[in-house]
């Protein structure tokens, strides 16, 4: 166990995995706990959050779970109240919730657009709305939002997803600048092609007609490093941004993409 987050309390939303394996949120919750944070693992699926807690417990960390739909204000408010009641403070808010949806402007249904925007962007607005007042009372805190390389690069037609991830960058910047002189930092991470359960869930049909092995092969081949990233890569970036080592970093956009955003044609 480390001590880079010793004494801190962290809320990690999307802390479970949609399928078996290690997603960004699950890995982040585990890494935070390994570094001494008390973690509230939040997920819409309580069983997924419980699996994350089990892994943290087995390593001697401290974790509680909370079931929430963070696109709903009432759930976010209850989540924050529960964390304060249990731990007395909130030092870190890590917003990892997100969904994908393929389709261009013509193909995408209005209700699909609304759902993607609610889950991917509105959720981060709402969690911040209820967490930030407590951070202000404490004299500071750190927020990390997970967007995607899709916010700045074309990743096949997925207009709602791309627009939502771009919006997260703007939201992060706004929070960072508004609260910079009040001790609250806010940064955004843009993962690239990641070999995670969520990537498998949302992409297998669009990429390789349901052939998961072929999908992973194609995605690996697209990456300059010859391989995709893992949930641990996102988690380690989040650890740095939420640690005191990053105390002078706010409003930054951190690419964790193996260089794919620097290529002329990635897709």
Phi and psi in degrees as a GROMACS rama.xvg file:
@    title "Ramachandran Plot"
@    xaxis  label "Phi"
@    yaxis  label "Psi"
@TYPE xy
-101.386  -170.56  UNK-2
-138.799  20.3888  UNK-3
-67.8973  -21.9587  UNK-4
-121.461  23.104  UNK-5
-57.8184  130.185  UNK-6
83.9408  -1.96446  UNK-7
-95.9358  153.528  UNK-8
-112.968  129.176  UNK-9
-125.812  132.172  UNK-10
-98.2998  125.628  UNK-11
-118.978  112.006  UNK-12
-88.7196  152.18  UNK-13
64.6617  40.3442  UNK-14
-83.9989  -3.25858  UNK-15
-103.16  174.313  UNK-16
-111.574  139.931  UNK-17
-70.6047  -27.366  UNK-18
-132.094  176.182  UNK-19
-61.6594  141.969  UNK-20
127.198  -170.406  UNK-21
-115.267  103.416  UNK-22
-87.8457  176.151  UNK-23
-60.7366  -47.3467  UNK-24
-68.897  -41.8184  UNK-25
-61.7411  -47.0935  UNK-26
-62.2146  -39.3024  UNK-27
-65.3969  -44.2667  UNK-28
-59.0701  -42.3515  UNK-29
-66.4184  -45.4512  UNK-30
-63.64  -42.438  UNK-31
-59.1763  -44.6007  UNK-32
-65.4026  -39.4169  UNK-33
-60.8709  -28.9653  UNK-34
-96.1829  16.5532  UNK-35
100.37  -0.999316  UNK-36
-78.8185  148.026  UNK-37
-87.4091  124.204  UNK-38
-113.881  133.703  UNK-39
-102.655  111.968  UNK-40
-91.2672  113.048  UNK-41
-108.721  133.835  UNK-42
-156.282  152.945  UNK-43
-66.757  -31.9697  UNK-44
-98.3191  107.205  UNK-45
-62.5285  -29.6969  UNK-46
-67.9911  -36.2381  UNK-47
-66.475  -41.7163  UNK-48
-64.9081  -38.308  UNK-49
-63.4663  -35.4815  UNK-50
-64.8687  -41.1152  UNK-51
-63.4777  -45.1056  UNK-52
-59.2831  -41.7516  UNK-53
-58.1014  -43.4967  UNK-54
-66.661  -39.1192  UNK-55
-66.7067  -43.832  UNK-56
-58.8183  -42.0598  UNK-57
-63.3456  -25.0989  UNK-58
-94.548  2.07669  UNK-59
87.0129  12.9201  UNK-60
-86.3637  177.67  UNK-61
-117.908  125.911  UNK-62
-152.475  139.037  UNK-63
-120.902  161.418  UNK-64
-116.048  159.273  UNK-65
-150.584  130.613  UNK-66
-90.998  126.994  UNK-67
-157.244  147.8  UNK-68
-100.927  98.8927  UNK-69
-75.4966  4.08536  UNK-70
-86.553  1.54525  UNK-71
-114.84  130.077  UNK-72
-59.9731  -42.0587  UNK-73
-62.3189  -39.5182  UNK-74
-67.2432  -40.6262  UNK-75
-64.3342  -42.0461  UNK-76
-63.0068  -44.3577  UNK-77
-65.3513  -38.1876  UNK-78
-58.6708  -48.2745  UNK-79
-66.151  -42.7819  UNK-80
-60.7074  -40.3495  UNK-81
-65.8908  -39.0071  UNK-82
-66.6356  -43.0612  UNK-83
-64.9431  -40.9654  UNK-84
-62.3851  -39.1678  UNK-85
-79.4722  -46.7864  UNK-86
-112.048  -15.9685  UNK-87
84.7162  -5.85179  UNK-88
-164.867  169.566  UNK-89
-139.703  113.774  UNK-90
-97.5968  -29.5802  UNK-91
-133.546  131.566  UNK-92
-118.573  117.189  UNK-93
-114.5  108.48  UNK-94
-92.4117  105.265  UNK-95
-114.396  -6.65452  UNK-96
-65.5298  138.067  UNK-97
-173.512  150.821  UNK-98
-129.687  159.108  UNK-99
-113.836  160.224  UNK-100
-160.798  118.563  UNK-101
-79.7723  150.137  UNK-102
136.877  140.613  UNK-103
-84.1829  -171.678  UNK-104
-60.2688  -43.1378  UNK-105
-69.4466  -41.9215  UNK-106
-78.1818  -26.4364  UNK-107
-76.9151  125.723  UNK-108
-73.9263  152.225  UNK-109
-60.1743  -42.1935  UNK-110
-68.3328  -29.102  UNK-111
-66.4678  -46.2366  UNK-112
-55.6364  -47.5996  UNK-113
-63.0484  -40.3514  UNK-114
-66.0715  -45.3455  UNK-115
-61.6154  -43.8315  UNK-116
-64.2707  -38.6817  UNK-117
-66.6802  -46.799  UNK-118
-71.9326  -43.5398  UNK-119
-83.1162  -33.8113  UNK-120
-114.997  -51.9381  UNK-121
-56.8633  -35.9428  UNK-122
-59.0914  -39.783  UNK-123
-73.9623  -33.7183  UNK-124
-61.433  -44.9041  UNK-125
-71.1535  -42.9352  UNK-126
-63.0724  -42.1137  UNK-127
-62.2225  -39.1172  UNK-128
-56.7352  -37.4092  UNK-129
-97.5833  -22.213  UNK-130
-84.4345  -42.2695  UNK-131
-56.2721  -41.4459  UNK-132
-56.2842  -35.3032  UNK-133
-72.8246  -36.9082  UNK-134
-64.1145  -36.7316  UNK-135
-63.7397  -41.1231  UNK-136
-63.9597  -36.004  UNK-137
-75.859  -23.3767  UNK-138
96.3132  12.8735  UNK-139
156.676  175.833  UNK-140
170.15  178.14  UNK-141
-136.577  136.819  UNK-142
-123.838  133.512  UNK-143
-124.202  134.569  UNK-144
-114.102  137.92  UNK-145
-98.5574  118.257  UNK-146
-107.97  -127.304  UNK-147
-171.354  154.137  UNK-148
-60.0814  -20.902  UNK-149
-63.3864  -13.3234  UNK-150
-71.635  -23.3215  UNK-151
-126.498  -5.06943  UNK-152
-136.328  147.493  UNK-153
-70.2401  129.896  UNK-154
-129.131  49.4439  UNK-155
75.1087  160.79  UNK-156
-63.3346  109.984  UNK-157
-153.169  66.1688  UNK-158
-59.6196  -41.3845  UNK-159
-66.1344  -44.2281  UNK-160
-61.9166  -49.4955  UNK-161
-61.6994  -43.9039  UNK-162
-64.6589  -39.557  UNK-163
-66.3688  -40.2132  UNK-164
-70.4959  -34.4918  UNK-165
-65.3181  -39.0515  UNK-166
-62.3815  -33.219  UNK-167
-62.7382  -37.4899  UNK-168
-62.1025  -45.3146  UNK-169
-65.2283  -41.9872  UNK-170
-61.6745  -42.8597  UNK-171
-59.8879  -46.1373  UNK-172
-61.406  -42.1262  UNK-173
-62.6646  -46.2603  UNK-174
-63.0847  -44.7166  UNK-175
-58.1388  -45.1986  UNK-176
-76.1798  -34.6412  UNK-177
-66.1201  -35.2754  UNK-178
-112.925  11.2093  UNK-179
-58.8265  -38.6846  UNK-180
-86.149  7.04057  UNK-181
-116.453  12.2295  UNK-182
84.6716  8.22813  UNK-183
-106.299  122.347  UNK-184
-102.626  150.423  UNK-185
-145.219  124.087  UNK-186
-133.551  163.008  UNK-187
-128.406  137.723  UNK-188
-107.579  134.569  UNK-189
-113.649  92.5751  UNK-190
-68.8442  149.228  UNK-191
-93.3961  -138.841  UNK-192
-73.5713  115.638  UNK-193
-118.133  139.741  UNK-194
-90.3147  82.1907  UNK-195
-128.044  162.894  UNK-196
-58.4922  -37.5217  UNK-197
-66.758  -39.4043  UNK-198
-61.1407  -40.1844  UNK-199
-65.3285  -43.3206  UNK-200
-62.6352  -44.8806  UNK-201
-89.7361  -20.0019  UNK-202
-111.03  -15.7569  UNK-203
-60.4117  -39.668  UNK-204
-74.6873  -37.1733  UNK-205
-72.4306  -29.0549  UNK-206
-93.7883  -42.1501  UNK-207
-144.411  29.7724  UNK-208
57.9387  30.8231  UNK-209
94.524  -4.0269  UNK-210
-85.2166  97.2728  UNK-211
-63.7105  -42.3544  UNK-212
-60.4156  -42.0097  UNK-213
-67.4338  -37.3842  UNK-214
-59.8028  -48.0377  UNK-215
-62.8773  -39.0655  UNK-216
-62.3611  -45.2819  UNK-217
-64.2708  -42.3283  UNK-218
-67.0921  -41.6069  UNK-219
-58.0591  -43.6056  UNK-220
-64.8724  -25.805  UNK-221
-76.6061  -19.5431  UNK-222
-85.1115  133.548  UNK-223
-54.6088  -32.0116  UNK-224
-81.6364  -5.67924  UNK-225
82.1108  7.85368  UNK-226
-156.35  155.824  UNK-227
-81.6835  166.443  UNK-228
-81.5687  175.377  UNK-229
-123.086  166.148  UNK-230
-55.7093  -33.3948  UNK-231
-64.0744  -30.575  UNK-232
-65.5537  -43.9755  UNK-233
-64.9534  -41.9512  UNK-234
-62.0733  -42.17  UNK-235
-68.2377  -33.9339  UNK-236
-65.84  -41.3884  UNK-237
-65.1514  -38.4836  UNK-238
-57.8962  -48.0507  UNK-239
-60.1826  -48.6666  UNK-240
-65.0954  -26.6698  UNK-241
-96.8074  -2.48107  UNK-242
-90.0493  169.046  UNK-243
-68.7683  -14.8679  UNK-244
-63.7139  -23.0019  UNK-245
-106.709  27.0848  UNK-246
-63.4303  -16.9681  UNK-247
-110.89  21.6106  UNK-248
-117.506  117.949  UNK-249
-150.258  148.173  UNK-250
75.5264  11.1639  UNK-251
-87.454  153.794  UNK-252
-112.716  110.265  UNK-253
-103.408  114.263  UNK-254
-80.5937  128.319  UNK-255
-123.842  77.7729  UNK-256
-138.644  9.85044  UNK-257
61.9511  17.3523  UNK-258
91.2935  2.67904  UNK-259
-65.1434  -28.2195  UNK-260
-71.3549  -12.3152  UNK-261
-92.9188  -4.32741  UNK-262
-82.0061  158.267  UNK-263
-70.9827  -42.7219  UNK-264
-137.155  110.693  UNK-265
-95.3934  -19.0516  UNK-266
